[in-house]
Amino acid sequence: MIQVTVNNTLQNTKIDSLLEDLIKGLDIDTHGCAIAVDDQIVPRTEWSTFVVKNDMSINIFQAIAGG
């Protein structure tokens, strides 16, 4: 197991987890959101191949309409 921080909360996940699988396991609606890993945006097209490593900081941003 490894530990990552998701939106300032420690999460345990298995070694070699993919970003897409981690997010699915957290039951987060990814419609209209962006994900940054260690302050770098990861394009949605890379979520299924991006390998999560120990101590990474993952931030999930939801788009909010406003005016």
VONU-148976 format. One record per atom (N, C-alpha, C, O, CB): residue in one letter; atom name; x, y, z. Coordinates in pm, 1 decimal. Glycine has a CB too. Layout:
(rec 'A','CA',(X,Y,Z)) ...
END
This chain:
(rec 'M','N',(83.3,-118.8,0.0)) (rec 'M','CA',(0.0,0.0,0.0)) (rec 'M','C',(87.6,124.9,0.0)) (rec 'M','O',(199.1,126.1,52.2)) (rec 'M','CB',(-94.7,-0.1,121.3)) (rec 'I','N',(32.7,229.4,-60.5)) (rec 'I','CA',(98.1,359.7,-58.6)) (rec 'I','C',(-1.6,462.9,-7.5)) (rec 'I','O',(-122.1,437.7,-3.5)) (rec 'I','CB',(151.5,398.6,-200.4)) (rec 'Q','N',(49.7,578.9,31.5)) (rec 'Q','CA',(-36.8,687.7,76.4)) (rec 'Q','C',(-24.5,805.3,-18.8)) (rec 'Q','O',(84.8,842.7,-61.4)) (rec 'Q','CB',(-1.4,730.7,220.5)) (rec 'V','N',(-139.4,862.2,-50.6)) (rec 'V','CA',(-144.3,984.8,-128.8)) (rec 'V','C',(-238.9,1080.3,-57.3)) (rec 'V','O',(-319.9,1038.7,25.5)) (rec 'V','CB',(-190.6,957.7,-276.7)) (rec 'T','N',(-228.1,1205.9,-89.3)) (rec 'T','CA',(-318.6,1305.6,-33.3)) (rec 'T','C',(-414.8,1348.6,-143.1)) (rec 'T','O',(-372.7,1394.4,-249.4)) (rec 'T','CB',(-240.2,1428.2,24.6)) (rec 'V','N',(-544.5,1333.4,-116.6)) (rec 'V','CA',(-646.9,1374.4,-212.0)) (rec 'V','C',(-728.5,1484.5,-145.9)) (rec 'V','O',(-796.3,1461.7,-45.7)) (rec 'V','CB',(-737.9,1253.4,-255.7)) (rec 'N','N',(-721.3,1602.7,-202.7)) (rec 'N','CA',(-791.2,1719.4,-147.0)) (rec 'N','C',(-766.4,1731.1,3.4)) (rec 'N','O',(-859.7,1745.1,82.5)) (rec 'N','CB',(-942.7,1709.9,-175.1)) (rec 'N','N',(-640.4,1725.2,40.2)) (rec 'N','CA',(-594.2,1742.1,178.8)) (rec 'N','C',(-635.1,1629.4,273.9)) (rec 'N','O',(-631.8,1647.7,395.6)) (rec 'N','CB',(-646.1,1871.3,232.4)) (rec 'T','N',(-673.3,1514.3,220.7)) (rec 'T','CA',(-708.7,1399.1,302.7)) (rec 'T','C',(-621.0,1280.9,262.3)) (rec 'T','O',(-612.1,1247.3,144.2)) (rec 'T','CB',(-859.9,1364.0,287.9)) (rec 'L','N',(-555.9,1217.6,361.2)) (rec 'L','CA',(-472.5,1100.4,330.6)) (rec 'L','C',(-559.2,984.2,284.4)) (rec 'L','O',(-663.9,955.8,342.5)) (rec 'L','CB',(-389.1,1058.8,454.0)) (rec 'Q','N',(-513.8,918.0,179.4)) (rec 'Q','CA',(-582.2,801.1,124.4)) (rec 'Q','C',(-478.2,691.5,104.3)) (rec 'Q','O',(-364.9,718.6,64.6)) (rec 'Q','CB',(-655.9,835.3,-10.5)) (rec 'N','N',(-517.4,568.5,131.8)) (rec 'N','CA',(-432.7,453.5,103.0)) (rec 'N','C',(-478.6,391.6,-27.9)) (rec 'N','O',(-598.4,382.3,-54.7)) (rec 'N','CB',(-437.1,349.4,218.7)) (rec 'T','N',(-383.6,349.9,-108.1)) (rec 'T','CA',(-415.5,282.6,-232.6)) (rec 'T','C',(-307.0,178.8,-260.3)) (rec 'T','O',(-200.2,181.0,-199.2)) (rec 'T','CB',(-427.8,384.3,-350.2)) (rec 'K','N',(-335.6,89.9,-351.7)) (rec 'K','CA',(-236.9,-13.5,-381.7)) (rec 'K','C',(-125.9,42.0,-470.5)) (rec 'K','O',(-144.8,140.2,-542.2)) (rec 'K','CB',(-304.0,-133.8,-449.6)) (rec 'I','N',(-12.8,-21.4,-464.2)) (rec 'I','CA',(101.0,15.0,-548.1)) (rec 'I','C',(60.4,-1.3,-694.4)) (rec 'I','O',(-11.0,-95.4,-729.3)) (rec 'I','CB',(226.6,-72.4,-514.5)) (rec 'D','N',(105.3,89.1,-778.6)) (rec 'D','CA',(77.2,88.9,-922.4)) (rec 'D','C',(-68.5,118.2,-956.3)) (rec 'D','O',(-116.3,78.6,-1062.6)) (rec 'D','CB',(115.6,-43.7,-980.9)) (rec 'S','N',(-139.6,186.8,-867.4)) (rec 'S','CA',(-276.5,228.7,-897.9)) (rec 'S','C',(-274.0,334.3,-1006.9)) (rec 'S','O',(-182.4,416.1,-1014.5)) (rec 'S','CB',(-347.8,282.8,-771.4)) (rec 'L','N',(-374.5,330.9,-1089.7)) (rec 'L','CA',(-390.0,434.4,-1191.1)) (rec 'L','C',(-477.9,545.3,-1134.6)) (rec 'L','O',(-565.7,520.1,-1052.1)) (rec 'L','CB',(-450.9,376.2,-1322.3)) (rec 'L','N',(-454.1,666.8,-1179.1)) (rec 'L','CA',(-530.6,781.2,-1131.5)) (rec 'L','C',(-680.0,758.2,-1151.8)) (rec 'L','O',(-759.2,786.9,-1062.1)) (rec 'L','CB',(-486.1,909.2,-1203.3)) (rec 'E','N',(-718.6,708.4,-1264.8)) (rec 'E','CA',(-859.7,681.4,-1295.2)) (rec 'E','C',(-920.9,584.8,-1193.6)) (rec 'E','O',(-1033.1,606.4,-1147.7)) (rec 'E','CB',(-873.7,623.9,-1437.2)) (rec 'D','N',(-848.4,478.8,-1158.5)) (rec 'D','CA',(-899.2,380.0,-1062.4)) (rec 'D','C',(-909.6,438.9,-922.7)) (rec 'D','O',(-1004.9,409.8,-850.3)) (rec 'D','CB',(-808.9,256.5,-1059.9)) (rec 'L','N',(-813.1,521.0,-883.9)) (rec 'L','CA',(-817.3,585.2,-753.1)) (rec 'L','C',(-941.0,673.1,-741.9)) (rec 'L','O',(-1012.1,667.5,-641.5)) (rec 'L','CB',(-689.9,668.1,-728.9)) (rec 'I','N',(-967.3,753.5,-843.0)) (rec 'I','CA',(-1082.3,844.2,-841.0)) (rec 'I','C',(-1212.6,764.9,-840.0)) (rec 'I','O',(-1305.3,800.5,-767.3)) (rec 'I','CB',(-1078.7,939.4,-962.4)) (rec 'K','N',(-1221.5,659.5,-918.1)) (rec 'K','CA',(-1342.2,575.5,-918.3)) (rec 'K','C',(-1364.6,515.0,-780.6)) (rec 'K','O',(-1478.1,506.8,-733.8)) (rec 'K','CB',(-1331.3,463.7,-1024.4)) (rec 'G','N',(-1256.8,472.6,-715.8)) (rec 'G','CA',(-1267.0,412.4,-582.8)) (rec 'G','C',(-1313.8,510.9,-477.0)) (rec 'G','O',(-1368.3,470.6,-374.2)) (rec 'G','CB',(-1134.0,354.9,-542.1)) (rec 'L','N',(-1293.1,639.1,-501.3)) (rec 'L','CA',(-1337.3,741.3,-406.7)) (rec 'L','C',(-1480.8,785.2,-434.4)) (rec 'L','O',(-1536.9,866.4,-360.8)) (rec 'L','CB',(-1244.0,862.0,-412.1)) (rec 'D','N',(-1539.9,730.9,-541.3)) (rec 'D','CA',(-1678.6,760.3,-578.1)) (rec 'D','C',(-1700.6,910.5,-597.1)) (rec 'D','O',(-1794.5,968.9,-543.0)) (rec 'D','CB',(-1774.5,706.4,-471.0)) (rec 'I','N',(-1612.2,970.4,-674.7)) (rec 'I','CA',(-1620.4,1113.3,-703.3)) (rec 'I','C',(-1673.0,1131.8,-845.2)) (rec 'I','O',(-1624.6,1068.7,-939.1)) (rec 'I','CB',(-1481.4,1182.3,-685.8)) (rec 'D','N',(-1771.9,1218.3,-859.8)) (rec 'D','CA',(-1823.3,1250.9,-991.8)) (rec 'D','C',(-1719.6,1335.5,-1064.3)) (rec 'D','O',(-1687.5,1445.7,-1019.7)) (rec 'D','CB',(-1959.9,1325.2,-982.5)) (rec 'T','N',(-1667.5,1286.0,-1174.3)) (rec 'T','CA',(-1561.5,1356.1,-1245.6)) (rec 'T','C',(-1613.6,1442.0,-1359.7)) (rec 'T','O',(-1535.2,1501.6,-1433.5)) (rec 'T','CB',(-1462.1,1257.2,-1298.9)) (rec 'H','N',(-1744.7,1448.7,-1374.6)) (rec 'H','CA',(-1801.4,1533.9,-1480.0)) (rec 'H','C',(-1769.6,1680.1,-1450.9)) (rec 'H','O',(-1805.0,1731.7,-1344.9)) (rec 'H','CB',(-1955.0,1513.1,-1491.6)) (rec 'G','N',(-1704.0,1745.8,-1543.5)) (rec 'G','CA',(-1672.3,1887.3,-1528.3)) (rec 'G','C',(-1562.5,1916.8,-1428.3)) (rec 'G','O',(-1558.7,2026.1,-1371.8)) (rec 'G','CB',(-1793.4,1960.5,-1488.7)) (rec 'C','N',(-1472.5,1821.6,-1405.1)) (rec 'C','CA',(-1366.1,1848.4,-1309.2)) (rec 'C','C',(-1229.2,1837.0,-1375.5)) (rec 'C','O',(-1214.4,1782.5,-1484.9)) (rec 'C','CB',(-1375.6,1752.1,-1190.6)) (rec 'A','N',(-1131.0,1890.1,-1305.8)) (rec 'A','CA',(-991.0,1880.0,-1347.0)) (rec 'A','C',(-913.1,1821.6,-1230.3)) (rec 'A','O',(-951.3,1839.1,-1114.6)) (rec 'A','CB',(-932.7,2019.7,-1390.5)) (rec 'I','N',(-804.6,1752.6,-1260.4)) (rec 'I','CA',(-721.4,1692.3,-1156.7)) (rec 'I','C',(-577.9,1741.1,-1172.8)) (rec 'I','O',(-520.5,1738.0,-1281.7)) (rec 'I','CB',(-727.8,1537.4,-1163.1)) (rec 'A','N',(-522.3,1786.0,-1060.8)) (rec 'A','CA',(-381.9,1825.3,-1057.5)) (rec 'A','C',(-307.4,1729.9,-964.1)) (rec 'A','O',(-354.1,1699.5,-854.3)) (rec 'A','CB',(-365.8,1974.3,-1010.9)) (rec 'V','N',(-193.2,1684.0,-1008.5)) (rec 'V','CA',(-107.8,1598.4,-927.5)) (rec 'V','C',(23.1,1673.5,-906.3)) (rec 'V','O',(92.0,1710.4,-1001.4)) (rec 'V','CB',(-83.9,1458.0,-995.6)) (rec 'D','N',(55.3,1695.1,-779.5)) (rec 'D','CA',(174.8,1772.6,-744.5)) (rec 'D','C',(177.1,1906.0,-821.2)) (rec 'D','O',(279.0,1946.1,-877.4)) (rec 'D','CB',(303.3,1690.5,-775.0)) (rec 'D','N',(62.0,1972.1,-821.1)) (rec 'D','CA',(43.0,2105.5,-880.6)) (rec 'D','C',(55.5,2109.3,-1032.7)) (rec 'D','O',(75.0,2216.3,-1090.3)) (rec 'D','CB',(142.3,2200.4,-822.0)) (rec 'Q','N',(44.7,1994.9,-1097.6)) (rec 'Q','CA',(47.1,1989.3,-1243.9)) (rec 'Q','C',(-82.9,1924.8,-1292.7)) (rec 'Q','O',(-116.7,1813.9,-1251.4)) (rec 'Q','CB',(172.3,1909.5,-1295.4)) (rec 'I','N',(-155.5,1994.4,-1380.8)) (rec 'I','CA',(-279.3,1939.4,-1434.6)) (rec 'I','C',(-248.9,1813.7,-1515.2)) (rec 'I','O',(-157.2,1811.3,-1597.3)) (rec 'I','CB',(-352.5,2043.7,-1521.9)) (rec 'V','N',(-328.4,1708.6,-1490.0)) (rec 'V','CA',(-317.0,1584.6,-1567.1)) (rec 'V','C',(-435.6,1582.3,-1663.2)) (rec 'V','O',(-550.2,1578.3,-1618.5)) (rec 'V','CB',(-314.9,1455.8,-1473.0)) (rec 'P','N',(-410.7,1584.8,-1793.8)) (rec 'P','CA',(-521.2,1582.6,-1889.1)) (rec 'P','C',(-607.4,1457.5,-1871.2)) (rec 'P','O',(-556.5,1349.8,-1840.2)) (rec 'P','CB',(-467.6,1589.6,-2032.5)) (rec 'R','N',(-737.2,1473.0,-1890.9)) (rec 'R','CA',(-831.3,1360.7,-1875.8)) (rec 'R','C',(-789.3,1241.0,-1961.0)) (rec 'R','O',(-811.2,1126.4,-1921.7)) (rec 'R','CB',(-973.7,1404.6,-1914.3)) (rec 'T','N',(-730.4,1266.1,-2075.1)) (rec 'T','CA',(-687.5,1157.1,-2163.5)) (rec 'T','C',(-575.1,1073.2,-2102.8)) (rec 'T','O',(-547.2,963.4,-2150.9)) (rec 'T','CB',(-642.2,1213.8,-2297.1)) (rec 'E','N',(-510.1,1124.1,-1997.4)) (rec 'E','CA',(-399.7,1051.0,-1934.1)) (rec 'E','C',(-440.1,983.9,-1802.9)) (rec 'E','O',(-359.5,911.0,-1744.9)) (rec 'E','CB',(-284.0,1145.0,-1908.6)) (rec 'W','N',(-561.2,1006.1,-1755.0)) (rec 'W','CA',(-604.2,948.1,-1626.4)) (rec 'W','C',(-593.7,796.1,-1625.6)) (rec 'W','O',(-561.2,737.0,-1522.6)) (rec 'W','CB',(-748.0,989.3,-1595.6)) (rec 'S','N',(-620.9,732.2,-1739.3)) (rec 'S','CA',(-622.1,585.7,-1744.3)) (rec 'S','C',(-482.9,525.0,-1753.4)) (rec 'S','O',(-468.3,403.2,-1743.7)) (rec 'S','CB',(-703.9,539.4,-1861.5)) (rec 'T','N',(-380.2,607.8,-1771.8)) (rec 'T','CA',(-243.5,556.4,-1780.5)) (rec 'T','C',(-149.9,617.6,-1676.5)) (rec 'T','O',(-36.0,573.4,-1661.4)) (rec 'T','CB',(-188.3,581.8,-1918.6)) (rec 'F','N',(-197.8,719.0,-1604.9)) (rec 'F','CA',(-115.3,789.1,-1506.5)) (rec 'F','C',(-104.6,704.8,-1380.1)) (rec 'F','O',(-205.6,676.7,-1315.5)) (rec 'F','CB',(-174.3,929.1,-1474.0)) (rec 'V','N',(17.7,664.0,-1344.0)) (rec 'V','CA',(41.5,580.4,-1226.6)) (rec 'V','C',(61.8,669.5,-1104.2)) (rec 'V','O',(145.3,760.0,-1104.7)) (rec 'V','CB',(164.6,487.9,-1248.4)) (rec 'V','N',(-15.8,642.2,-999.8)) (rec 'V','CA',(-7.8,716.9,-874.7)) (rec 'V','C',(108.2,662.2,-792.1)) (rec 'V','O',(123.2,540.9,-777.5)) (rec 'V','CB',(-141.8,708.3,-795.2)) (rec 'K','N',(189.7,752.3,-738.3)) (rec 'K','CA',(305.7,710.9,-658.1)) (rec 'K','C',(292.5,762.0,-514.9)) (rec 'K','O',(218.6,856.7,-487.8)) (rec 'K','CB',(437.2,762.7,-721.3)) (rec 'N','N',(364.2,698.7,-425.6)) (rec 'N','CA',(360.3,732.5,-283.8)) (rec 'N','C',(387.3,881.2,-261.0)) (rec 'N','O',(473.7,940.6,-325.5)) (rec 'N','CB',(461.7,648.5,-206.9)) (rec 'D','N',(312.7,939.3,-169.0)) (rec 'D','CA',(326.8,1077.9,-125.6)) (rec 'D','C',(285.8,1182.8,-229.0)) (rec 'D','O',(315.7,1300.9,-211.1)) (rec 'D','CB',(467.1,1101.9,-86.7)) (rec 'M','N',(218.8,1142.8,-335.8)) (rec 'M','CA',(170.6,1242.1,-431.1)) (rec 'M','C',(56.0,1321.4,-369.6)) (rec 'M','O',(-19.3,1270.4,-286.6)) (rec 'M','CB',(125.6,1174.7,-562.6)) (rec 'S','N',(44.4,1445.9,-411.4)) (rec 'S','CA',(-64.6,1532.3,-369.3)) (rec 'S','C',(-158.9,1550.6,-488.3)) (rec 'S','O',(-119.7,1602.9,-592.6)) (rec 'S','CB',(-11.1,1670.1,-316.8)) (rec 'I','N',(-283.6,1506.7,-470.8)) (rec 'I','CA',(-382.3,1509.7,-578.7)) (rec 'I','C',(-494.2,1605.2,-539.2)) (rec 'I','O',(-552.7,1593.7,-431.4)) (rec 'I','CB',(-438.7,1366.7,-608.3)) (rec 'N','N',(-523.0,1700.1,-628.6)) (rec 'N','CA',(-631.2,1794.3,-603.2)) (rec 'N','C',(-732.9,1782.4,-716.4)) (rec 'N','O',(-698.4,1784.9,-834.6)) (rec 'N','CB',(-577.3,1940.8,-590.8)) (rec 'I','N',(-858.7,1769.4,-676.3)) (rec 'I','CA',(-968.4,1756.7,-770.7)) (rec 'I','C',(-1048.5,1885.6,-765.1)) (rec 'I','O',(-1096.6,1926.1,-659.3)) (rec 'I','CB',(-1057.8,1632.2,-739.0)) (rec 'F','N',(-1062.1,1949.4,-880.9)) (rec 'F','CA',(-1132.6,2076.5,-890.0)) (rec 'F','C',(-1261.3,2057.7,-967.8)) (rec 'F','O',(-1259.4,2002.7,-1077.9)) (rec 'F','CB',(-1044.4,2183.9,-956.2)) (rec 'Q','N',(-1371.5,2101.7,-913.5)) (rec 'Q','CA',(-1500.6,2093.9,-979.8)) (rec 'Q','C',(-1532.8,2229.8,-1040.4)) (rec 'Q','O',(-1517.6,2332.9,-975.0)) (rec 'Q','CB',(-1611.8,2049.1,-881.1)) (rec 'A','N',(-1577.1,2229.4,-1165.2)) (rec 'A','CA',(-1617.1,2354.1,-1229.5)) (rec 'A','C',(-1747.4,2403.4,-1166.7)) (rec 'A','O',(-1840.7,2326.0,-1145.6)) (rec 'A','CB',(-1633.6,2334.8,-1383.0)) (rec 'I','N',(-1752.0,2532.3,-1137.5)) (rec 'I','CA',(-1870.6,2592.4,-1075.3)) (rec 'I','C',(-1912.0,2712.3,-1158.9)) (rec 'I','O',(-1831.6,2801.2,-1187.1)) (rec 'I','CB',(-1842.7,2634.5,-926.4)) (rec 'A','N',(-2038.7,2713.2,-1198.1)) (rec 'A','CA',(-2090.0,2826.6,-1275.4)) (rec 'A','C',(-2127.2,2938.9,-1179.5)) (rec 'A','O',(-2173.0,2914.8,-1067.8)) (rec 'A','CB',(-2213.0,2784.8,-1362.1)) (rec 'G','N',(-2107.3,3057.8,-1223.6)) (rec 'G','CA',(-2142.8,3170.8,-1138.7)) (rec 'G','C',(-2138.2,3299.9,-1217.3)) (rec 'G','O',(-2112.4,3302.0,-1337.6)) (rec 'G','CB',(-2049.9,3179.2,-1018.3)) (rec 'G','N',(-2163.5,3404.7,-1146.9)) (rec 'G','CA',(-2161.8,3529.3,-1220.4)) (rec 'G','C',(-2144.4,3648.1,-1131.0)) (rec 'G','O',(-2141.1,3761.5,-1178.9)) (rec 'G','CB',(-2286.0,3544.2,-1298.8)) 
END
